[in-house]
Amino acid sequence: MADDIFREVDEGLRADRLRALARRYALAAAAVIGVAAAGAGIWQYQAWQQRQADRAAAATYFAALRTADSSHIMPGETTSLTPQQHDALARLATLDGAPAGLRTMARFQRATLLVSSGDAAGALRLWNAIAEDSAADPLLRSLASLFWVQHQIDHGDPATLRSRLATLDAEGMPWRDFAMEAEALLDLRQGHAADARRRLAQLSAEADIPEGMRSRAGGLLQTLNANPL
């Protein structure tokens, strides 16, 4: 009988210890689940906030785009910005913290407005910012670098311009033909007629470049041949 009593007491104690352990681990598990649920809730809230911010940024961009129109200005001409265009510039400038794609397009639009108003220096800063933005699309970074060169081809430092063009005129680069055209113009500016002829002849013989570029290259080549430098 004594053995039975001791055994029952021992089993009771073991049961009490098991129940205590179960309660302890249940509390720990509940705490872990609570932390995980809170983390998931915070992540979902932050994702929602980001979506809302992205939608707001897109709305700002398209609203600015409607008032930023400069299509009535002929290439090479400049005119003062309208009040609406000034407002568009201010709105677009607020998108410097937007996602990379929207930020890049906003900077291109700002540069277009600045060039059309005669602020070439401001446009150059924006194109350079795009070209140096590692988060931007490589195709758009190259295009911004090309614009940066093209708008200084008559007065920019030749060595600096050629350094930029060297990254754009390699085989397979998306803006290679435009870079070669810019290099030919730079050759003419520096009196390197033979180099200019070589590049222009190559461009005029290309079958898969824009017709306007091929015509320009052929016309310049004819002029050079008729009036050798």
Secondary structure per residue as TSV (DSSP state, phi and psi in degrees):
chain	resnum	aa	ss	phi	psi
A	1	M	-	360.0	-42.1
A	2	A	H	-59.9	-42.6
A	3	D	H	-61.6	-40.5
A	4	D	H	-63.1	-40.7
A	5	I	H	-63.6	-47.5
A	6	F	H	-61.4	-39.3
A	7	R	H	-65.2	-41.7
A	8	E	H	-65.4	-41.1
A	9	V	H	-62.3	-45.0
A	10	D	H	-61.1	-43.4
A	11	E	H	-65.7	-36.5
A	12	G	H	-64.7	-42.2
A	13	L	H	-63.5	-43.1
A	14	R	H	-61.8	-40.2
A	15	A	H	-64.1	-40.6
A	16	D	H	-63.3	-42.2
A	17	R	H	-64.4	-40.6
A	18	L	H	-64.3	-39.8
A	19	R	H	-65.8	-38.1
A	20	A	H	-65.1	-44.4
A	21	L	H	-62.3	-41.6
A	22	A	H	-60.9	-43.8
A	23	R	H	-63.2	-41.0
A	24	R	H	-62.8	-47.8
A	25	Y	H	-70.9	-30.7
A	26	A	H	-64.4	-41.7
A	27	L	H	-64.0	-41.7
A	28	A	H	-63.8	-42.9
A	29	A	H	-63.6	-40.7
A	30	A	H	-62.9	-38.8
A	31	A	H	-64.5	-43.8
A	32	V	H	-61.8	-44.9
A	33	I	H	-62.9	-40.0
A	34	G	H	-63.2	-43.8
A	35	V	H	-62.9	-44.0
A	36	A	H	-62.4	-42.5
A	37	A	H	-64.6	-40.9
A	38	A	H	-63.8	-41.8
A	39	G	H	-62.0	-42.4
A	40	A	H	-64.4	-38.8
A	41	G	H	-65.2	-42.4
A	42	I	H	-63.2	-43.7
A	43	W	H	-61.5	-44.0
A	44	Q	H	-64.0	-38.8
A	45	Y	H	-66.3	-43.3
A	46	Q	H	-64.8	-39.1
A	47	A	H	-63.5	-40.6
A	48	W	H	-63.5	-43.6
A	49	Q	H	-59.9	-41.8
A	50	Q	H	-64.7	-41.2
A	51	R	H	-62.4	-40.9
A	52	Q	H	-64.5	-41.9
A	53	A	H	-64.5	-40.4
A	54	D	H	-64.1	-41.2
A	55	R	H	-64.6	-41.1
A	56	A	H	-64.8	-40.8
A	57	A	H	-64.2	-42.5
A	58	A	H	-63.5	-40.1
A	59	A	H	-64.0	-40.3
A	60	T	H	-62.4	-42.0
A	61	Y	H	-62.9	-49.3
A	62	F	H	-71.1	-31.0
A	63	A	H	-66.1	-41.5
A	64	A	H	-66.3	-37.2
A	65	L	H	-61.4	-35.9
A	66	R	H	-66.4	-27.9
A	67	T	H	-103.9	-1.9
A	68	A	-	-95.3	4.8
A	69	D	-	-55.5	124.4
A	70	S	-	-124.8	21.5
A	71	S	T	-67.4	-19.1
A	72	H	T	-76.8	-10.6
A	73	I	S	-90.9	125.3
A	74	M	-	-71.8	147.5
A	75	P	T	-54.9	133.5
A	76	G	T	92.1	-18.7
A	77	E	-	-88.7	156.0
A	78	T	-	-131.4	150.7
A	79	T	-	-153.8	156.7
A	80	S	-	-65.6	147.5
A	81	L	-	-72.7	144.0
A	82	T	-	-77.4	162.6
A	83	P	H	-54.8	-37.4
A	84	Q	H	-64.9	-39.1
A	85	Q	H	-69.6	-36.7
A	86	H	H	-60.4	-41.9
A	87	D	H	-63.1	-41.2
A	88	A	H	-62.2	-42.0
A	89	L	H	-58.5	-45.2
A	90	A	H	-64.0	-40.9
A	91	R	H	-66.2	-43.8
A	92	L	H	-64.0	-33.4
A	93	A	H	-65.6	-25.0
A	94	T	G	-72.8	-9.5
A	95	L	G	-92.8	10.4
A	96	D	G	-63.9	-19.6
A	97	G	G	-100.8	7.8
A	98	A	S	-76.9	169.8
A	99	P	-	-52.9	154.4
A	100	A	H	-53.2	-45.8
A	101	G	H	-61.7	-46.5
A	102	L	H	-68.8	-39.4
A	103	R	H	-60.0	-43.5
A	104	T	H	-63.7	-47.1
A	105	M	H	-64.9	-36.7
A	106	A	H	-64.1	-38.9
A	107	R	H	-67.7	-38.6
A	108	F	H	-61.1	-43.8
A	109	Q	H	-63.8	-41.0
A	110	R	H	-63.2	-42.7
A	111	A	H	-62.1	-40.0
A	112	T	H	-61.7	-43.7
A	113	L	H	-64.5	-41.8
A	114	L	H	-66.4	-42.2
A	115	V	H	-61.7	-43.2
A	116	S	H	-67.1	-19.7
A	117	S	T	-98.3	1.0
A	118	G	T	94.1	2.2
A	119	D	-	-92.1	73.1
A	120	A	H	-65.8	-36.2
A	121	A	H	-62.0	-41.9
A	122	G	H	-64.3	-39.9
A	123	A	H	-65.1	-41.0
A	124	L	H	-60.7	-39.7
A	125	R	H	-63.1	-40.1
A	126	L	H	-69.0	-43.9
A	127	W	H	-61.7	-38.9
A	128	N	H	-66.8	-37.8
A	129	A	H	-63.0	-39.7
A	130	I	H	-65.1	-46.2
A	131	A	H	-61.1	-29.4
A	132	E	T	-97.1	1.5
A	133	D	-	-84.9	105.2
A	134	S	T	-66.4	-18.4
A	135	A	T	-85.9	-12.3
A	136	A	S	-76.6	158.3
A	137	D	-	-61.2	130.2
A	138	P	H	-55.4	-35.7
A	139	L	H	-62.6	-42.0
A	140	L	H	-75.1	-31.9
A	141	R	H	-63.0	-42.3
A	142	S	H	-65.0	-40.7
A	143	L	H	-63.2	-42.4
A	144	A	H	-62.6	-39.9
A	145	S	H	-64.0	-39.5
A	146	L	H	-63.0	-46.2
A	147	F	H	-59.2	-40.8
A	148	W	H	-57.9	-41.0
A	149	V	H	-73.0	-48.7
A	150	Q	H	-56.7	-36.3
A	151	H	T	-84.8	6.5
A	152	Q	T	-127.9	10.0
A	153	I	T	-62.2	-26.4
A	154	D	T	-90.7	-15.7
A	155	H	T	-142.1	-11.5
A	156	G	S	-71.1	163.9
A	157	D	-	-64.2	119.5
A	158	P	H	-56.9	-40.6
A	159	A	H	-64.2	-41.2
A	160	T	H	-66.4	-43.0
A	161	L	H	-64.1	-42.9
A	162	R	H	-65.3	-33.5
A	163	S	H	-63.8	-41.6
A	164	R	H	-66.1	-45.0
A	165	L	H	-64.5	-29.9
A	166	A	H	-63.2	-24.7
A	167	T	T	-85.4	-7.0
A	168	L	T	-112.3	-16.9
A	169	D	S	-100.8	9.5
A	170	A	S	-70.5	153.7
A	171	E	T	-56.7	130.2
A	172	G	T	91.0	-8.6
A	173	M	-	-72.4	143.6
A	174	P	T	-65.5	-29.6
A	175	W	T	-112.6	28.8
A	176	R	H	-57.9	-45.7
A	177	D	H	-64.6	-39.4
A	178	F	H	-67.1	-36.0
A	179	A	H	-65.9	-40.6
A	180	M	H	-64.7	-38.4
A	181	E	H	-62.5	-43.6
A	182	A	H	-63.6	-38.7
A	183	E	H	-64.6	-38.5
A	184	A	H	-63.6	-41.4
A	185	L	H	-65.2	-37.6
A	186	L	H	-67.6	-37.1
A	187	D	H	-59.0	-45.3
A	188	L	H	-63.9	-40.9
A	189	R	H	-60.7	-36.2
A	190	Q	H	-92.4	1.0
A	191	G	T	81.5	19.3
A	192	H	-	-93.4	73.1
A	193	A	H	-63.2	-41.1
A	194	A	H	-62.8	-42.0
A	195	D	H	-65.9	-40.2
A	196	A	H	-62.5	-44.2
A	197	R	H	-60.5	-43.1
A	198	R	H	-61.3	-46.6
A	199	R	H	-67.7	-41.9
A	200	L	H	-66.6	-38.3
A	201	A	H	-64.1	-39.3
A	202	Q	H	-64.4	-42.5
A	203	L	H	-67.6	-42.1
A	204	S	H	-68.3	-19.5
A	205	A	H	-92.2	-9.5
A	206	E	-	-70.5	135.0
A	207	A	S	-93.5	-20.3
A	208	D	S	-110.6	30.9
A	209	I	S	-111.1	162.1
A	210	P	-	-55.6	141.4
A	211	E	H	-59.0	-38.6
A	212	G	H	-61.4	-41.0
A	213	M	H	-67.2	-42.5
A	214	R	H	-62.3	-38.8
A	215	S	H	-66.4	-42.4
A	216	R	H	-61.9	-45.0
A	217	A	H	-62.7	-43.9
A	218	G	H	-64.7	-40.5
A	219	G	H	-64.8	-44.0
A	220	L	H	-63.9	-38.6
A	221	L	H	-64.8	-42.9
A	222	Q	H	-62.2	-41.8
A	223	T	H	-63.2	-42.0
A	224	L	H	-64.7	-41.1
A	225	N	H	-67.9	-33.5
A	226	A	H	-79.1	-27.5
A	227	N	S	-131.4	71.2
A	228	P	-	-60.4	140.9
A	229	L	-	-80.0	360.0
